[in-house]
Amino acid sequence: MASQQLHIHLITLQKGSTAQDVLRTITDGLIIKGKPHGWVHQPHSLDRHRLLAHAWHLFFVTKESKLQNGALEHVRAHITIPFSLPKDQFEQLQSTSTSRPRASDKTPPLPQEWQGGDIPKSAITSAREGSLRPGELHLDPLMTEFLFNALPVELSNEPVSLFNLFKYKGSSAVHDDYMEDFKKGFGSSAGATVRFMAPVSGPSTSDGDDHPKQSWDDANFVQYDTIWHYAYMLSTDLYAPMNKKKVSGLDDTCILCVSEVELWLWEDQNKMSSEHDPLLSHD
């Protein structure tokens, strides 16, 4: 089957620059755009230094592998990750590129104790001792604090997406099985939609540093109805054995929290003065 080559871009902006300064220079197929909000799960070794070296201000997926000259003056750091998407999946993804993400109308309400804009104490597990294995996720105090504070208040009840990279132990068979369980178990209850799941087609590169390195195996992008739906999923008895299965098949992984809605809201409110622009670099 024919496939479409695409590129994931992570951008750190120069002080005084905005996401739109970069996005307006893209001339070939902007497919996804969003504002990163920190690492739900940090990489253990693969690409760890470059992925954690900066606070990322912009995430986007496009056909273009390089930034245009007009964008470079606004960029302080940049990572590109190539991946290949089957043509039919690309066309489906492209069809949503001009639509603001919406919560699914098929998602059942969260349990009552989850509907107050908080994570109930009864759902939080005890603190974990030692370092977590690649892919190991628990709704412990650290995870709870991160998820509660990850998004601005005005985005806490809006759809949120998680960008994942995977490096497998041998084949992808264990993770493929996990993904099937995930779709069956959480596609509706967490309002989870897999926007894409595709093989990475080469090593990540940074501007000025294009030497070949070890590649990730797969990348995916999953949308949840809200950050509370993701937290609820982690708290369930159903997810724990699924997570254990996933961990057994991974050498490394990482998860980045991304708000697509934030850029849509920013575009709607672009009369704000630059000193109040939430997308400016503050480092």
C-alpha positions in Angstrom: 0.0 0.0 0.0 1.3 3.5 -0.8 2.4 5.6 2.1 2.8 9.3 2.8 6.0 10.6 4.4 5.3 13.0 7.2 7.4 14.8 9.8 6.9 15.6 13.5 8.4 18.9 14.6 9.1 20.1 18.1 10.0 23.8 18.3 11.4 26.0 21.1 10.6 29.6 20.1 12.8 32.6 20.4 11.8 35.2 23.0 9.2 37.5 21.4 8.1 35.0 18.7 4.8 33.2 18.5 3.6 29.9 17.1 2.0 31.7 14.2 5.4 33.2 13.1 6.5 29.6 12.4 3.2 28.1 11.2 2.5 30.8 8.6 5.7 29.8 6.8 4.5 26.2 6.2 3.5 25.8 2.6 3.1 22.0 2.2 0.5 20.2 4.3 0.1 21.3 7.9 -1.7 18.3 9.3 -1.6 18.8 13.1 -0.6 21.8 15.3 -0.5 22.1 19.0 1.1 23.5 22.2 3.1 21.0 24.3 2.5 21.0 28.0 5.3 18.8 29.4 6.2 15.1 29.6 3.7 12.7 31.1 6.5 10.1 30.8 10.1 11.0 30.0 12.3 8.9 27.7 14.8 6.7 29.7 17.7 6.7 27.3 16.9 7.0 23.6 17.0 10.7 22.5 16.7 11.6 26.2 19.2 14.5 26.1 17.8 16.2 23.1 14.1 15.7 24.0 14.5 17.0 27.5 17.0 19.8 26.7 14.3 22.4 26.0 10.8 23.4 27.0 8.9 22.9 23.8 6.5 25.6 22.7 5.1 24.1 19.4 4.3 20.7 18.1 3.2 20.1 14.5 3.0 17.5 11.8 3.6 18.4 8.2 4.8 17.0 4.9 7.8 19.4 5.1 11.0 18.0 6.6 12.8 21.4 6.9 11.7 24.8 8.2 11.6 27.6 5.8 14.1 30.4 6.1 11.3 32.7 7.3 10.7 30.4 10.3 14.3 30.0 11.4 14.6 33.5 12.9 11.8 32.6 15.3 13.3 29.2 16.4 15.8 28.6 19.2 15.7 24.8 19.1 14.1 22.3 16.7 13.8 18.5 16.5 12.3 16.6 13.5 11.1 13.0 13.6 10.1 11.4 10.3 7.3 8.8 10.0 5.4 7.0 7.3 1.6 6.8 7.2 -0.4 4.5 4.9 -2.2 6.6 2.3 -5.7 5.9 3.5 -4.8 6.8 7.1 -3.1 10.0 5.9 -6.2 11.0 4.0 -8.3 10.5 7.1 -5.9 12.5 9.2 -5.7 15.2 6.6 -9.5 15.5 6.6 -9.4 16.7 10.2 -6.6 19.2 9.8 -8.8 22.2 9.5 -11.2 21.3 12.3 -10.9 22.2 15.9 -10.7 19.0 18.1 -14.1 18.1 19.7 -15.0 15.7 22.4 -16.7 12.5 21.2 -20.5 12.5 21.6 -20.2 8.7 22.3 -18.2 9.0 25.5 -20.2 8.1 28.6 -20.1 10.5 31.5 -17.2 10.1 34.0 -18.2 8.7 37.4 -19.7 11.4 39.7 -16.6 11.8 41.8 -14.6 12.7 38.7 -16.9 15.5 37.6 -15.7 18.3 39.8 -12.7 19.3 37.8 -10.3 17.4 40.1 -8.8 13.9 40.6 -10.5 12.2 43.5 -8.2 11.2 46.4 -9.6 7.6 46.3 -8.2 7.1 42.8 -4.6 8.1 43.7 -2.2 5.2 44.4 0.7 5.3 46.8 4.0 6.8 45.8 6.2 4.4 43.8 9.7 3.5 45.1 12.6 3.7 42.7 12.5 4.6 39.0 9.7 3.6 36.8 10.3 1.2 33.9 9.8 2.4 30.3 6.1 2.8 29.8 5.1 2.2 33.4 2.2 4.5 34.4 0.4 4.9 37.7 -1.9 7.6 39.0 0.5 8.2 42.0 1.0 11.6 43.7 3.6 12.8 41.1 1.4 11.8 38.1 -1.7 13.3 39.8 0.1 16.6 40.4 1.4 16.8 36.8 -2.0 16.0 35.2 -3.8 18.4 37.5 -1.5 21.3 36.6 -0.5 20.4 33.1 -3.1 22.6 31.3 -4.3 26.1 31.9 -7.7 26.2 33.6 -9.5 27.3 30.5 -8.3 24.1 28.7 -8.9 21.6 31.5 -12.2 20.5 30.1 -11.2 20.6 26.4 -9.8 17.7 24.3 -6.1 17.0 24.9 -3.7 14.8 23.0 -0.8 12.6 24.0 2.2 12.1 21.6 4.0 8.9 22.1 7.3 7.4 20.8 8.1 3.7 21.2 11.2 1.5 21.0 10.3 -2.2 21.2 12.1 -5.2 22.6 12.5 -7.0 19.3 9.1 -6.9 17.4 6.1 -4.8 18.0 3.9 -7.9 18.7 3.3 -7.2 22.4 2.5 -3.5 21.8 0.2 -4.4 18.9 -1.7 -6.6 21.3 -1.8 -3.9 23.9 -3.2 -1.4 21.3 -6.0 -3.8 20.4 -6.9 -4.1 24.1 -6.7 -0.3 24.4 -9.1 0.4 21.6 -11.6 -2.2 22.9 -11.3 -1.1 26.5 -10.9 2.7 26.3 -12.0 3.9 22.9 -15.3 5.0 24.3 -15.0 5.2 28.1 -12.0 7.6 27.9 -13.1 9.4 24.8 -9.8 8.1 23.3 -9.2 8.4 19.6 -6.0 7.2 18.0 -5.3 9.9 15.5 -2.3 8.1 14.0 -0.1 5.1 14.8 2.8 4.7 12.3 6.3 3.6 12.0 9.2 6.1 12.5 11.2 6.1 9.2 14.5 7.5 10.4 16.4 8.9 13.4 15.3 12.2 14.9 17.4 15.2 13.8 18.2 18.6 15.3 19.1 21.6 13.3 22.9 21.6 12.7 23.2 18.0 13.9 22.0 15.5 11.3 24.3 12.6 12.1 22.4 9.3 12.0 21.3 8.0 15.4 19.2 5.1 16.6 15.6 5.5 15.6 12.4 5.0 17.5 10.2 2.3 16.1 6.7 3.8 16.1 5.0 7.1 16.9 1.4 7.7 17.8 -1.0 10.6 18.7 -4.0 9.9 20.8 -6.8 12.4 21.6 -8.7 12.2 24.9 -11.9 14.1 25.6 -10.2 15.9 28.6 -7.2 15.5 30.8 -9.6 14.0 33.4 -10.5 11.2 31.0 -6.9 10.3 30.7 -6.4 10.4 34.5 -9.5 8.3 35.0 -8.2 5.7 32.5 -5.0 5.4 34.5 -7.0 4.8 37.7 -9.0 1.9 36.5 -8.4 -1.8 37.4 -8.7 -2.5 33.7 -5.7 -0.4 32.7 -3.2 -1.8 35.2 -2.8 -5.3 33.6 -2.8 -3.7 30.1 0.0 -1.3 31.2 2.0 -4.2 32.6 1.7 -6.0 29.3 2.8 -2.9 27.4 5.9 -2.4 29.6 7.0 -6.0 29.0 7.4 -5.2 25.3 9.2 -1.9 25.5 12.9 -0.9 25.6 12.0 2.8 25.8 9.1 5.2 25.3 8.0 8.8 26.1 4.7 10.7 26.2 4.3 14.4 25.6 1.0 16.2 26.5 -0.2 18.5 23.6 -3.1 20.9 23.4 -4.4 21.4 19.9 -7.3 23.5 21.2 -5.0 26.1 22.6 -3.8 27.2 19.2 -7.3 27.3 17.9 -8.3 29.5 20.9 -5.2 31.7 20.4 -6.1 32.2 16.7 -9.6 33.3 17.8 -8.2 35.7 20.3 -5.2 37.0 18.4 -6.0 40.6 19.4 -4.1 39.9 22.6 -0.9 41.9 23.0 2.3 40.0 22.6 3.3 40.5 26.2 0.2 38.3 27.2 0.8 35.7 24.5 0.9 32.3 26.2 3.0 30.9 23.3 6.0 33.1 23.9 9.3 31.5 25.0 9.9 32.4 28.6 13.2 30.5 29.1 
